[in-house]
Amino acid sequence: VYTRDFGKISVRGKAIRKNQSKLKGHLELFLQSRLLIAPGKKLDIITGAEIIRSFSKLHQRLPSLAAAYYLAEIIDKTIIGPERDPQIWQLLLTSFQKLDQEKTEPKIIIDNFEKQLLGLLGYGQGEQTIISLINSLFKEKIYSRLFLQKALCLLR
């Protein structure tokens, strides 16, 4: 889960797949939700959820949905752990809002997201910084093929 206040966090939702679960509809992928989280032994536990924005058009169009999965994968692979970063939060939220619009071009949104995220993570568009990013991703065995291809394209 990527949050505005804590960055990327790992949480657990107990019994959310049960039909009678009060959280079932509030914890789908690519929703903006307000979560109540209680401390757990290993992982914190989601005890309540309320949908703020559902991005319904994003869920209805396959290209936009695929782009949302890709953006989530990039965030998951490049953000190490819980660290508040309002700029990354805003970039992700704005990108999802754009993917939710009627006339949207997912490729353009993805390209802009990648360039802005690289900048926010401290990797400018200089050759050495991009090579250093690619090396660190390979060292950590993170293989987001499309993201690596785009980073390599910036070198050309």
Residue, then its C-alpha position, 0 to 999 in steps of 0.5 A: v500500500y502506498t500512503r500519503d503520510f507514510g509512503k510504502i507500507s505493508v499491511r494485512g487485511k484479515a478475511i477480506r475475501k469473505n463475502q460478509s467482510k465489511l472491508k471487501g469492496h473498499l480494498e480493491l486495487f487502484l482505489q484511493s481509500r482512507l484506512l484504519i490500521a492497528p498494530g500487529k505482531k509482524l504486519d499492521i492490520i487494516t481494521g477499517a476502510e472508506i473509499i475516497r475515489s474509485f477511478s471507475k473509468l481506469h478499471q473499465r479500460l484495459p490500456s489504462l488498467a495495464a498502465a496502472y499495474y505498471l505504475a504500481e510495479i515501478i513504485d513497488k520495485t523502486i521504493i524501498g520502505p516506509e518513508r513519507d514523500p508527498q511528491i511521489w504520492q502526488l505524482l502517483l495520484t495525478s497519474f491515476q487521475k489522468l488514467d481515469q479520464e475519458k480520453t487518455e493516452p496511457k503511454i504518455i502518462i507512463d513516460n511522464f511518470e517514469k521521468q518524474l519519478l527518476g527525478l524525484l528519486g535523485y536520478g537525473q537524466g544524465e548518463q551516469t545517474i541512469i546507469s547507476l540506477i540500472n546497476s542498482l536495480f540489477k544488483e537488487k534483482i529487480y527486473s522491471r523490463l519495461f522500466l529498464q528499457k525506458a531508462l536505457c532509451l534515455l541514454r540514447 
